[in-house]
Amino acid sequence: MLWNVSSSFARFASWRGTLALRLTAGYALAGLLMVLISTASLYFVLVTELEKSTDLFLADKLNVIRTMLRERPGDLDALREEVELESAARRYEQFYIRLLDERNASFMSTPGMTEQLDLQHFPSQAQASPGHALSMMGKNGRPFRVASAVVPVGSPPAESDTIQVAIDVSQKEDLLARYRSWFGVILLGSLVIFPLVGYQIACQGIRPVEEIATTARHISSTNLHERILPEGYPSELASLARTFNQMLDRLEDSFDRISRFTADIAHDLRTPVNNIRGEAEVALARARTVEEYRDVLGSCLEEAVRLSDLISDLLFLARAESPPAHLHWARVDVCEMLSSVRDYYEGAAADGGISLTAANGLDPVMVEMDRMLMQRAVANLVANAVAHTPSGGSVVLQAESEGDSIRISVADTGGGIPPEALPRVFDRFFRVDQSRSQVSGGTGLGLSIVQSIMVLHGGNAEIASQPGLGTRVTLHLPIAQPR
């Protein structure tokens, strides 16, 4: 037992400054305060009740003798029995009575009263508060409660006598002393027991926190599948565990996306580099004509341009992850911007036999935006639509007002997107064509850039598509942008 107590104290000392120590201190102080208040209140009530019962006894004796002196002043035998004999029959809480005439001469008193009390000082103390009890110390150091009263004798009264009553309260004082001793023992025991009990409660309370910390220590970039089971935890810690699990889900998803992103970057960077290297090796394998060298250089230039565009897109996406502190805000007419994008791609659409129109019924509406970025977002959508719409199809740019925002849509009549691919079309490097065909020259970053631009502007992009009927991408843009 002693070893267990010592071990508990050793562990308690090693947790200085920790949550367990704070909880233990809080529990111990709260318990000690509750014990202190409870015992002090009980002591106060006990003292009050004991004094009240003693004072009622004294008042009752005064009333009995007052009645006898008023109604039966000549019945000295009854008066002597009350004054001299009744007290002698009591073993504990002895009481004493003395009767004084008008000249303050004692004519009747309880035997032994002179030995117990200093009667010369009795009147001065008791008469200071007539009819009310006072405390008085006896000759031998025993405590007394005393009371006195001046009462008329006879009816009608012929004279007045003084009644002095004293009761020994040493038994009650001993009771209070024993209570104070037990009170001290209880406090000392509480000083030992409450910290130990509080420590055990604190350990039980923070055990789920330790389990959460243990799980967190096991998590690394290669081990994100660990989860905390919130069953059996208190509601607050269960909420914390669920929040922690949700954070781990987001981290695991982010790491998976980063892994796929890295693999896609490696693939998309390797393809043009390998093309450049392969054509250069073929060109250097033997002597070539000037035209052949020109063709090789032209092909290498095309791959270099594609590589440069890819790197530019990656740099833009990296910058888009940071707060939009460097956006060039300006008030832009949405209708005029859509018209300029249509004019830019009108020639390429006409070459492919595609109708490109900007249909909107809006009056000029000025919207707070970064014109270059928003124009790039719309241009990416138009470029995708033109690339995936067959000859004879159409691409429509449209802007509509919806309350405090603007809805810009680009709709085409192309082949559409399969439903299973729609949730991932805004992912980086995602292509509906899983063969990663480079025929169209796409990098799989166009829609990711569009979504990033919309997020920077406080809006979002949505896509709807039906295979064989076409695709519609909608940009929701707030009219008033917070700076």
N, C-alpha and C positions, 0 to 999 in steps of 0.2 A: 504493500500500500504506500509506504513512504517513498519507495523507488518510483512509483507511478506519479506521485505528487511532484517529486523532484524533476522527473522527465517532463511533466507538463509545464512546470515553471521554466525549464530550460528552453523548451520550444517557444513558450510565450516570450521569453527574453530575446530569442532570435528573430522574432517578428516585429521588432520595434519599428515604428513608423509605417507599418503596413495597415491594410484595411482591417485585418483581424484584430490588431491592437486597438484601433479606433472603435471597432464594434464592441470589443471586450470592455474598454474603458466606458463606453456609453452605457452598456448593460449594467456594469458594476455601479456606476454613479447613479443611474436611475433606480436600481434596487436599493442602494444605501439610502438614497433620498426618500424613497417610499417607506422604508423601515423607520428612518428617523422621524418622518412626519407622523407615521402611524403610532409609534410608541410615545412620542411627545404628546400627541393628541389624547391618547388613552391616559397618560399620566395627568394631564391637565383635567380631564373629565373626572378621573378618580379623586384628585385633590379637591375639586369643586364639590363632588357628591359627598365626600367624607365631611368636609366643613359644613355642608348644608344639613346633613343628618345630625351632626353635633349641635349646630345652632338651633335646629328644630327641637332637639331634646331640651336644651336650655330654655327656649321659649316656652315649651310645654310645662317645665317645672315652675317657671315664673308665673305662668297663668294659673296653675293649680294652687300655689301658695297665695297668690293675689285673691283668688276666689274664696279660699278659706278665711283669710284675714277680713275680707269684706262681709262675708255672710255668716261665719262662725268665729268671731274673734275670741270668744270665751272657751272654745273647745281646745284647750292646750294639749290634751292627750293626743288628739288627732294631728295636731300641728307638730308635736314632738315626734310622733311616729314617722311623719313625712320628712322631717328635718334630720332626726338623729338615727332612726332605725333602718330606714329603707336602704340607705347607702351602705350600711354595714353588711347587708345581705348580698351585695354585688362583689364578685371576685375580680372582674375586669372592668375597666372604665369606671373607676370610682368617681363619685361626684360629691361635692360638699356644698352645704347651704348655711348661710348665716343671716340672722334677722337682727336688725338694728332699730332702736326706737328713735324718736325725734331728736334726742340728744346724742345720736350716733353711739349709743352704748349697746353692746351686744347682749341680748337676753336669751338667745337660743342659737346653737350652732352644731354642725355635724362633728362628732369626735374625730380628732386628728387633723382638722383643718388648719389649726395654728401651726402644726409641725410641717405641713406641706406648703403653705403659702405665706408670703409676707403680707399680712393683712393690713399693714399700715399703708402700703402702696396700692392695695386692691381698689379702694374707692376712687383714687385719682385716675386710674387707668380705665376702670369700668364705667365710671360716670362720664367719661369723655364722650361716650356714645350710649346714652341711656337706652336700655331695652335691646341693644345689639351686642353680639358676642365679640370679644377681643381675645387675642392671644396673650398669654402671660407665662413666664418661666417660674417654676416653683423653686423652693429652697434647695432641693436636692438635684436640680437640673432637669426635672421632668416637665414637659410642656403641658399647659392647661389652656382651656378655653373658658372665659369668664364672662358673666353678664350680670347686670344689676338693674333694679327698678325701684322707684318710690311709689308705694301703693297706699291708698286710704284704708283705715281700719274701722270696721263697723259700718252700719247703714242706718241713719246717716253717719258719715264719717266723723269720728271724734278726734282722731289724730292720724298721723302718717308714719308708716314704718318703711325701712329700706330692706330690700331682699337682695342678697348677694349669692350667686350660684357659680360654682366652678366645677369642671369635669376634666379628669385626667385623660389626655389624648395620646399618651405615649405609645399605646398599642397601635393606634392608627399611624403614628409617625414611624414606628418600626415597620409597619406594612409598606409605607411609602419608601423607606430605605431599602427594603428587600426588592421592591419593584425597580428602584434605580440600579441596584446591583445586577438584576436580571437584564435590565435595559443595556448596561455596559457589556455584559456577556454576549447578548444578541448582536450588538454592533461589532464587537470583535470577531464573532463568528461570521458575520456578514462580510467583513473585510477580507476574510479568507475564502469563503464559499462563493460569493458572487463573482469575483474575477475568474475562478476556475469554471464555474457554470457558464459565465459569459463567454469564456474562451471556447468551450465546447460548442455553444450555440453559434458563435462566430465561425468556427471551423465548418460546422454543418451548413451554415448559410452561404459561405463563399466556396464551398466545394464545387458547385456548378461552374463558378467563374474559373476555378483552377482547371476544370475539364475543358472549358472553352479555350483557355490559354494553352493547354497541352495540345489540343487539336490545331491551334494556330501555329505552334512550333513545328508541327509535322508537315506543314504546307510549304511547298516550294513551287517553282515554275514547272517542275516535272511531276508534281504530285498535287493536283488541284481537285482531286475527286473526293477528298476527305470532307465529311459533313458532320454537323452536331445534331444529335437526336434530342429535340426539345421536350419529348415526352417525360413527364414526371418533374419537370422544372417548375418553379413558381412562375406566375404569369409574366412578371417583369423580365425574368431571365429567359423564359421561353420566347418572348418577343425579341430579346437580344439575340438568341440563338437563330431564330428565323431570319432576322436581319443579316446576321453574319453569313448564314447559308446563301441568302440572296446575293450578298456581296461576292461570295465564292463563285456562285453561278455566273455573275457578270465577269469576274476575272477569268474563269475558265473559258467563257465564250470569247473574251477579248484575246486571250492567248491563242485560242484556236484560230481566230480571225488573223492574228499576227502571223501565225505559222503558215496559214494558207496564203496570206499576203506576201510573205517572204518567198514562198515557193513560186507564186505567180510572178513576182518581180524577177526572180532568177530565170524563170522560163522566158519571160518577155524581153529581158535584156540579153539573154543568151542567143535568142533567135537572130536578131539583126547582126550581132557581133559575129556569130558563126557564118552568116551569109557573107559579111564583108571579108572575113578571113578566107572562106572557101573560094570566093571569086578572085581574091588577090593571089592565092596559091595557084589557081588554075592559070591566071594571067602570067605568072612568073615561071610556069613549068616549061615554056618554050617561047621563042620569039613570036611577037604578034604584030599585026599591022596597026597603023594609027587608028583606024576605025574600030578595031577590036579593043584596043586600049581605051578608046573613048567610051565604048559600050560598058566596059568593066567599071570605069570611073563613074559613069552615070548610075549604074546599078548600086555601086558603093555609096554614092551620094544619097540615093533614095533611102537606103538602109540607115544612113547616118541621120537623115532628116527624121525618119520614124523613131530612131533612138533618141534624138533630141526632143521630139514631141513627148515621148514617153517620160523622159526625165523631167520635163517642164510640168507635166501633169502630176507626177509624183511630188515635186516640190510644192506645187499649189495645194495638194491635199495635205501635205505636212504643215504648211502654214495655216490651213483652215482649221487645224486642231486647236490652235491657240485662240485667245479672245480676239474679237474683231476690232482691234485697236487702230489698225492702219487702213480701214475702209475709207474711201473717198466719197463721202455722202454728198448728194446733190438732189435737187428736185427735177425729176425726169418725167416727160410726157410718155406714158406707156404706149399710146397709139403710134406716136412717131418712132419709138424704138422698134416696135414690131414691123413697121413699114420698112425701116432700114435693114432689118434682118432679112425680110422677104426680098428686098432689092438685091442683097448680096448673094442669095442662093437661087435667085430666079433663073440665072443662066444655066446653072448645073441642073436644075429641075427641068428646064425646057429641053436640054440635051437628052435627058432620060425619058422624055415624053410624060412628065408629071406636071399636074396643075398645082401651082403654089399660090395661095391667096391669103390675105390678111383681112378677115371679116370681123369687124367689131362695130358696134353701134354706140360707142362711147364718145362723148365730147372729150376734148383734151383734159386728161386727168393727171395732175402732178403728184407723183409719188416719190417719197424719200427713199433713195437707194444709191448703190454704187453702180453707175451706168455700165462700166466696162464689165463688171462681174455678171450683172443680170443679162447683159447682151450676150455674154459668153454662154450662160446657162441656156438661154433660148436658142442660140446658135447650135449648141450641142444637140438639142432636141430636134431642131430642123434637119441637121446633118444626118442624124440617125433615121428620121422619117424618110428623107429622100433616098437614103441608101437602101432601105428595106421596103420601098414601095415600087411595085412593077410599073412598067410603062402603061399609060392610060389611067393610072391612079391619081389621087389628089392628096395634097397636104394643106391643112387649114390652120392658120394662126388666129386665135380669138382671145379677146380680153373682155371680161365682164365684171361689173361691180357687185360686191356682196357685203353690204353693211360697211364696216370700217376696214375692209380689205379688198384687194383686187385678185381676181382669178384669171390667170393666163394659161391657156391650153394650146397644145399642139397635137392635132389629130391627123392620122394617116389612114389610108385604105390598103395597107400592106398585109402580109401574111399573118400578123398577130403573134402573140407569145403564148406558149402553153401555160395553163393555170398553175402547174407545179413549179414553174420557173418565176412566176410573178413576185413571190416574197423575197427573191434574191437579186432582182434586177438592179437594185441600187448598191449591191456589194461590189467592192473593188475587184477588178479583173474577172468579174463573172460574165460569161457569154452564154447565150442560149444555145449556140452551136458548141457542143462539148468537144468537137474536134479541134477547137482553137484555130479555125481557118483564118488566115491573114489576107484573104482575098479582098475583103473590104477595107483593110488597113486599120481596123479598129483595135484598140488596146484593152477594151473592157473597163475603161475609167470614165467614160463620158457621163453616164447617169450618176456615178459616185460624185463627180465634180458638181453636177447640177444640185444634188441633195446638199452637198457641203455649202454651196453658195446660198441656198435657201435657208439653211440653218444660221448662217452668218447674218442673214437679214431678218431673222425671227420668224420665218415662215416654214413651209414644208412642201415636199413634192409627192404627188400621188400618181399611180398608174393604173389604167384599166385596159384590158385587152381581151379580144375574142379571136381565136384562131380562124383565119380565113376572112375576117371582117375588118381587122385593123386594130390600131392601138391609139389611146389617148393619154397623154401625160399632162397633168394639171399642176400649176404652180400657185400656191396660196401665199400672197404677199401683203403684209399690213401696209396701210396707206401712210400712217405716221410712224416713223421709226424712232425708238429711244436712242439718244446719243450716248 
